[in-house]
Amino acid sequence: MPVVCTGPFCYIGLPQLQRDIDNLKLTLATTAYQGAFLPSVGADPGIVGSNKFYRSEEEHLSTVADALHVDYHTIIDADFSVQIDDPFLTDLFADYPTG
């Protein structure tokens, strides 16, 4: 079933994210480590969905970006790296190899 945006898009996962951050910090408190990350979702079209609510696609994507901003910055503010889990992100670079 396709994902369709039919109402306001907002971030609702802060309590769950904070729980994950707290659990990771608790686990890492007893171990030596050089860095840690938390995964987060990318702006994949399958997650973003088609727009049936906002006046423009730009407004729709801007609202999605605002929601992702909350997630990403909460992780960064907790002193963790963000790992964006988006299997299609690599497709953007497949035609442009480096080196």
Buried (B, 14 or more C-beta within 10 A) or exposed (E): EEEEBEEEBEBEBEEEBEEBBEEBEEEEEEEEEEEBEBEBBBBBEEEBBEBEBBEEEEEBBEBBEEBBEBBBEBBEEBEBEBEBEBEEEEEEEEEEEEE
